[in-house]
Each structure stands twice: as C-alpha cells, then as structure tokens.
Amino acid sequence: MTVVHRLKELLSEAQVNTNADELYDASADRYKKYAKARKVLDVPLPMAIVYPQSTEEVSTILQFCNENGINVIARSGKTATEGGLENWKETTIVLDVLHLDKILKIDTYNSQATVQAGVALQVLEDELRKVGYTTGHSPQSKPVAKYGGLVSTRSIGQFSTLYGGIEDMVVGLECVFPDGHISRIKNVPRRSGGPDIRHIVIGNEGTLCYITEVTIKIFRYFPENNRFYGYLIKDVATGIKILREVMVNGYRPSVARTYSEEDAAQHFYHFHKNKCVLLFMAEGNQGIVEATCKGIEEAVAKHQEGILEQVDSQLIENWFNHLNWSQKDIDDEFQGMIEKDAHAGFTTEISADWESIPKIYNNVIRRVREEFPRSHDITMLGGHSSHSYINGTNMYFVYNYNIHCAPEDEMMVYHHPLQRIIVEETLKEGGSMCHHHGIGKYRSEWTLDEHGSAYYMLEKLKAAFDPNGIMNYGTIYPQAEGIRKYIQ
C-alpha cells in the first residue's frame, strides 16, 4: 500500500493533495523564487500536501510518519525566506494548517486571544480592531502569514520596539510531537515552574513539533494618537547613535529605524535626496505618546550635528500605510523576476550590541564591494536597522542584482556568497547571524558557529523529541549531505 493511499485512509481523499503543480509549489519557499518561477527547481517534490482538520488528526499523521520514516514539513502562510519549506528528501509530506483556521476566543478582559495555527494574522487583527484592540504584531507578510509559521520561525513585526517579538506575545500554546504526543502549555502571565518550555516550541521551525494552537497577548489600540518623525541624516552611524539614545533612556517608540542611502532610495524615493534616513513612530495612549515624542526630540537634539533636514511627518505616515505585502505583491514579484532577469529585495538580517553593529555594517559593505566576484551585477547594496533593544539592535542587509547565470544556479552564484560574507562578519564580532527570519536550510551550515558550546542543548532537544529525524530534514540542524547537494 502506498504512502498516499494510507494517508487517504487515515484522513479522507479530500485532505490529501497530489496535484503536480501544487506539489511543485510546495517543494520550496521564497528562498529560491527565481528558480521556482523559471520552473527549474532541483529539489524533490513532496509526495502529498496533507490538510488535517484537528489536533488529533495531526497526531495520527505524525505517528504514521514517525513509524514509517517519512519526512514532514510543516507549512502555514508560505512566506518563509530561508529555505525552511524547501524539500531535501524523496519521501516527504507537507503538513498544511489550511483547515486549522478558527479564532477560538478573544478575551479583552484578560488581554489575550486564542487561535488555531492556520489563522492568518490579518484575519485576527481585523477582528480585534472591531473591539478596539490590536495584535501589536505587524511583519511585512501580515496579510498572508499565519500563526503556526509566525510562532515556529520566531517572527517579529514592524512595531516590535514597543510590543516585542512573537516570543514576547505568546502566552500558551498546543503542539504535537513526532510520536503523536499532544502537549498543551497553559495560559498564565508568568510562572517559575522550571525552564520556560514555551521556548522549546517557539522558533523550532518545524524541526521538533507541529504547532496547532496559540494564545497571544492583545493590546488596546489608539490610532488617533499615532505620531511620525522623519529625518535626513549624514550616515548610518548617526542613526544608530540616535536609536541607542532613545532606547537607553527608556522610551519605546513602536517603530525606530535608520536606513543607508542606497536602501533609503528604494523606500523614500520622493524625499530621500540621496541621504540616509532616520524615522520613528510613537503610538499608545496619549500620555505615553507625548512622553515618547519628547524622548525622540531630545535624542535628535543631542545629535543635531548629524541631522541634515527634518522630513514632513505625512510622508512617513504614507509610507507606513503601504508597507505590507499582499498575495498579489508576491505573485507580481515572481513575474517581475522572469521578465527582468533580476532579483530585488533579498535580505540577510543579523543582530548585535550597539558597539558592534556599525563595525559589522561597515565591514560587510567593504567586503562585498571588494570580494564579491560579480560585483558588476549588484544594482543595490545597503541596509537598515529596524528592531532595537536596550542593549543593541538589528541590521537588515539588502541587496539587488541582475542575474547572468542559469536560473537554477542563481542562489549559489549570487545570494549565497553575499550571505556568507554577512554571516562571517557578524559572527566575528559576536553577533547573531539570524535576527528573525530563522536559520531555515540555507543558514544551517553555520548553526554550530552561531551557537558554539550551546549547540549541545539544541542537539539534545532534537535527540529527545525527534529521535527518528522526521521533522523538516535539513532545517536548523546541519545535514552534510543536503548542504553539499543543495547549497555548495
């Protein structure tokens, strides 16, 4: 009896998808979008996409796969960017949260909401806005991303400096392990009951368990108090200094960003004047917003020598209102790459302390310009900092390039050498090679370098929870065979 036939017996025929075009789409995520669009992906197709309708069905499917050595890739909104959804095994199914799509409870008194893993972030946000609340979570993929993927990739949103990352929002959750065991972590504001076991699940990228339900914090929404600031500044270092000043003084604007000249030109073509850009957004109740605005203005005044010009706040607000993707944007991006043989908007995001970030930024830009063997193909190289903390910040390196190679070779000829430089320079200064996109498969070759002696703990988790290695082969945990075949 074939695997597909058995899956149909365990569930129903309608829950097991073997359509060739959809299997092709499921074989890789946005990481190889050019090769995918050109129909030249060089990875195996999964055997089926399976759509469970309950936690119990997830348990049944995982037990079957665990007993039969079938690789399982967990999928939700399909917006992964680091190869986490790419398939490296011949015997694989994709387990999709499509039908786990119910909002179970919105509890405004206790400021939390419970959803199944297949609920889209935008769907919950829309429901919360009706009652004067917000998720506080707003990644660029907000219209299409779903909660299973947001939690499993340790997602962050554009307003993280105020609300935090997804790990700060998760109250409790439900998940299923490869042996079929269902675990539920209860919803409490805090406890001291041993290690925080939520973090076995948050950020596991489908390598340890499958998320079925999540409870998150929700926040009062005060759009009438939103305030925006924008400045043209002389360099990235000035922007980093001002971001630090705001953060260490205890202020928490919802957005705090600085852009290099090149990256600013992509976003702020209507006012950037070939200069770096610094911007802020303050939100919340009126008293908090007024205090935050004062803190921003004081920090800017302290570093006035680096400020070239203040920007009309309406221009910043307009930009924010058109920042998120839609499914049409994603589809248009694929088509545009085919028509132009060019890649736009690739990023590698890292994090480090305040002292190290400017060093990393300058070293990366210098090395790429000096060493990248096809530098004449790079049409844009820059970066921006967009998620800050009291002890440091992140940096998105952004690069565009024209493609002059076979579509299936694009990642190895262009993206991977660029990403290697970024990772090497970040790790050299003690930073993290991945701030919020996750490791996926295409940064897994550096997982040991990222964690050092602490990799021992990560390795033990895999051995304990997925001893047969059926969960998302090649993601997070380095697999020499896959790296040699698909990366090198």
N, C-alpha and C positions, 0 to 999 in steps of 0.2 A: 504494500500500500504506500503511495507516495505521500510526502510531507503535506502537500497541498490538499490532497484528498482527506487526510487525517484532520487537518485544521478545519475543513468544512464540516466534518463530523462533530468535532468538539464545539463548534460555534454554529454557523449557518453558511450557506453558499454566498449569501449577500454580504457577509462580513469578511470575505477573503477575495481580494482583488488581484487578478493576474493579467490585467490589461498591459500589453507590451509598452505602450507609450508612457503609462503611469509608472511602471517599474523602472523605465529609463530615468524618468524624472526623480524617482526615489533613490537612485543609485548614488547621488552626490548632492551636496548643498551648494550654496552660493560661492564656495571657495573656487570651484572650477567652472565658473559660469560661462566663460568664453568657450571652452571645450564642449561644455554641455550644450550651449546654443548652437555650436557647429556640428553637433551630433557625432562627436569623436571621443567621447569618454572612454577611458581604457580600464574601467573597473567592472567587476561582475555585477550583473543585475540581481537584485533580491528575487527570491522565489515567489514572494507574495507580500502584499500590504494587508495587514490584518487590523480590523476595527473592533476592538472589544466594546461592550456596552455596559460593563460593570467591573468593579474591582475583582469580583470573584472570577470573571472571565479572564482578566489579566493573570490572576493566579494560576488558572488552568493552563493558559498558553505558556507561561513561563515554566511551569513544571514539565510540560511536554518538551519544550525546547531544551531544558536542562538535562532531561533524561536521554535526549537524542543528539546532543552536541550541535544544536542549531544556534547560530549567532543571531542576536536580537538587537536591532537598532530602534531606540525609542524616538518617536517623531511627534512634533506638535505643530508649530506655526511655519516650519521650514525656512526660518530666517537665519540659521546658523552660518557663520562666516569662516570657521577654521577647520572645515572638513569633518566635523563631528558626525554628520549624517552620511558621509561617504562610505561605501561598502567595500571592504577588503577581503571578504570571504565568499566562496561559492555558495555555501549553504547558509543562507541568511533570510530572515524575515524582517520587515519593518512593522513595528507595532505602533499604530497611529491613534491619537486620542480623539479623533473626529467626533465620536458619539458620546464621549465623556464631557458633555458641554453644558452642564446645568449650573446655574448660580444657586447654591443651596440655601444661603442665608445672608442677608445684610442686616447687621446688628449695630445700629447707630449709637445705642446707649453704651455698649461696650467697645465701640470704635473698632469693629472688625467685620470681615466678610469671609464667607467660606464658599469656595468654588471647586468644581471638578477641574482636572488638569487641562481639559480641552476648551475651557472658556477663554475667549480672546480678551486680551487686556482692554481693548477699546470698548468691548461689549460691557464689561463690568464698570468701566469708567463712565459710560453713558448712563447706566442705571444709577450710579452713585451721584452723578451731577443732578439728577432729578430730586434728590433729597438733601442737596447742599453739601455733598462730600466728594472726595477725590481719593484715588489710589495713591497719589503722590509719585507714581511710577510712570515715566514717560520716555522710554527708549525711542529711537527713530523708527523702530519697527512696530510701534504701538498699534497701528490699525490692524496688523495681521498676527503679531506674536501672541502665543498662548501661555497659560500659567505653568504648564508642565515644563516647557522649554525655558521659560524665564527663571524658574527656580533651579532647574538642573544645570544651567550654564552660569549661575551666579550673576544674573543680569544686573545692569544698572541703568538708570534713566537720566534724562537731561536735568532733572531737578534734584539730583542726589545730594548736593551740598546742603540742602535743607532736610530732605526726607530720608536720605540714606539709600543704600543699595537694597536689592531684594532680600539679602540676608538680614537686614535691619527691620524688614516688614513682615517676614514670615513669623507667625505665632505658633502654629502647629501644622501637621500635615499627615497624610496617609501615603504609604508606599508599599510595593510588593517586591520581594527578593526572588532571586532565581529559583529557589526551592519551593516557591509558592507562598511562603510565609508573608502574611499581611501585618504590617506594623502601623500603629496609629500613635502619633505624638500629640498629647493633649494640648489644649489651648489655655495657656496661662501667661501672664505678663512676664514672669521670670521665675526660675527655681534654681535651687542649689542641690540637685539630685544626682550629682556626678557630672561627667563631661556633658557638654551640650550636644546631645545626639542628633539634633536637627542638622548639624553640620556634616554628618555622615551622608546626608541626602542632598543638601543644598550644594550645588556645584559639582555633583558627581558625574554629570554629563552622560547619564545612562550607562555607566560602567559598573555600578553596584546594585541598582534597584530601579524600579519603574514608579514614577510619581502618579498617583491617581486623584489626590485631593489636597487642597491647600487652604489654610486660613491665614489671612493677612490683616495687618492694621489698615485702617482707613482714617482720613483726616478731614476736618472741616475745610470748606473751600470758600475763599474770599477773593474772587476775581476783581471785585471793584477796587481792591487796594493794590493791585499789581503796579510796580514802578520799574522803569527800564533806564539803564545808563549805557552809553557807548562812548569810547574814546579812540582816537588815533594816537598810537604811541611809537616811540622810536625803535624799540626792539623787543624781542621775546623776553629777555631778562627783566626789563622794566615791568612787563605784565606779570611775570612770576613774583616779583617783589611785592607788587600791589595785592595780588591774590593772597600771598602769605600774610601781609599786614592785616587784611580783613579777617582772615581765619584765626590768627593767633590772638586777635583782640576779642574773639568770641562771637563774631557776627556770622550769620548763616543765610546769605542770600540763596535763593533757590537755584540760581544759575550764576556761575562765576567763570569766565573764560578769557583766554588770551590766544590770539592767532598770529602766526607768522605772516609775512607779506604775501607769500605765494598762496597759502591756504585762505587768507582773507579775500584774495581776489576771486576765489571760487564762490564765496558766500555773500560778499558785500560789494559786488561789482559796482553798485550805484553810489558808493560813498568812500571806498577804502583808500583811494588816492595813492596806491602802491605803498601803503604803510601797514604796520602791524595794528591789530585791533584788540581792544580790551572791552569787555561788556559784562553787565550784571543785570539780574532781575531780582527784585525783592517781592515776596508775597507772604500772605498770612493775615492775621488780624491787624487792625490799624496801628496799634501801639508797637507791635513787633516790626512792621514795615517802616515806620518812622525812625525807629532806633537803627535798623539795618541800613537805611539810606544815609543816616548821619555817619555811620561807621564807614560806608563806602566813600563818602565825600571826604572824610578825614584822611583815609588811606591814600586817595588820589592826591590830595593837597600835600601830603608828606613827600610824595614822589613827583611833584609838579614838574621837575626838570625833564622827566621822561614823557610828559604829556604834550602832544602836538596840537590837539584840537578835540573839543567835545562834539559828539555826534547827536543829532536830533533824536530824541528817545523814540519817536514814532517809527523811525527807520528800523530800530532794533526790534520793536514790538512786531512790526510787519514781518520781519524775517522769522521770528519765533513762530508766528502763526502759520507758516508754510514750510516747516522744517521736517515733518514726519513723512515717511514713505506711505504709499498706498500699494495695493497689489498691481495697479496699472503702472506705477513707477517702476516696480520690479520687472514687469513684463517689458516695458519700454527700454529698460536698461539692457536687457538681453538683446533686443532687436538692434539697439544702437551700436552695440559691440560688433555685431555681424556686419553692419553697414559701413562702419568706420575702421574696422580692424584696430581698435584702440580700447584701452582699459582706463576707466575713470573711477576715482574714489576708493582705491584699495587703501586699507589702513592696517597698521600694526600698533596696538595700544599697550603701553607699559606704565609702570608707576615707580616712584622713588621718593625719597625725602626731599625737602626743599633745596638743600645744598647740592644734591646730585642731579636733579632734573636739568638745570641749564648745561651742566657738563655733558650729560647724555645726549641732549638735543644737539649741541654743537659738534660733538664727536661723530654722531650718526650722519649729520648733514655733510661734514667734511669727508668722511669715509665713502659715502655713497658717491659723492662727486669725484673723488679720486680713484675709487676702485671698481665701481660698477662697470663691467665690460661693455655694456651697451648704453652708456650714459647719453649718447646722442638720441636715443629713443625716449628718454624720460622727458615728458612735457610739463610736469609739475612735481616739485618736491618741497614739502613743508610740514607743518604740524600745528597742533593746538592743544592747550590744556583745558579740560572741561569738567573735571571732578576733583575737588580739593578737600583736604582734611587738615586738622590742626598741625599734623606733623609731615605733610607732604602733599603731592598732587600727582596727576597722571599726565601722560603725553600721548596724543594720537600722532603718529607719523602718517602722513597722507602722500600718496604718490600716484601719478598718472603716467601712462606710457603708450606709445604706438607699438603695435605688435608686428614684428618681422620674423616670424618663425611659424612652424606648423602649429595649428591650434592646440593639439594635444601636448605640445612642449612649452606652451606659454608660461605655466607656473614655474617650471624648473629654469627657464631661461631668464625670466624677469622677476617674478614675485619672490621666489624662494631665496635667491641671493640677496635681495633687498632685506627681507625679513631676517636673514641670518646676521647681517650687519647690525640691525636694530637689537636683536636678542643679545648678541655678543657684547655690544657696548653697554647695554642695560645691566647684564649680569656682572660685568666687570666693575660697575660702580655700586653693586649691592642692591639693585632694584629688582622688581618683578617683571618678567617677560610678558605677563598677561594680566591686564587690569580687570577686564570684564567680558571679553569675548570667549574666554576659556582657552584650553590647550588644544582641544579637538585632536585631529590626527596630524596636522601639519606643524604643530609645535611640540609634538610628543618626543621628538628626538632630543629635546633639551629638558625634559621633565626632571631627570636626575640632577642636572645642573641647577635648575630652578630650586629644587628642594634640598639638595645636599644631604646631610645626615638625616634630615627629617623624612626623606623618602621612605625610610624604614617603616614609618607609620602608615603611609599611603599604600605601600606594598602589602602590609599585613591586613588592611581593610579588604583589598581585593582577594587575598587568600581566604579570608574568613567568610565573606559574603558571596563571592562568585568563584568558588574553587575550580569549577569546570570551565571558566573563562568564556561564558556565552554572551556576556553583556558588552556590546559595542566594541568589538575587537579593534585594537589599534588606537582608540581614543584615550587620552591622558597617559595610559601606560604604554611605554615604548615597546614596539614589536619590530625586531630587526628585519624580519622577512618583509613585512609590509613597508617599512621605511626604505629598504633597498629597492623594492619594486615600484613604489608609487611616488617616492619623494626624490631619491637620488637620481 
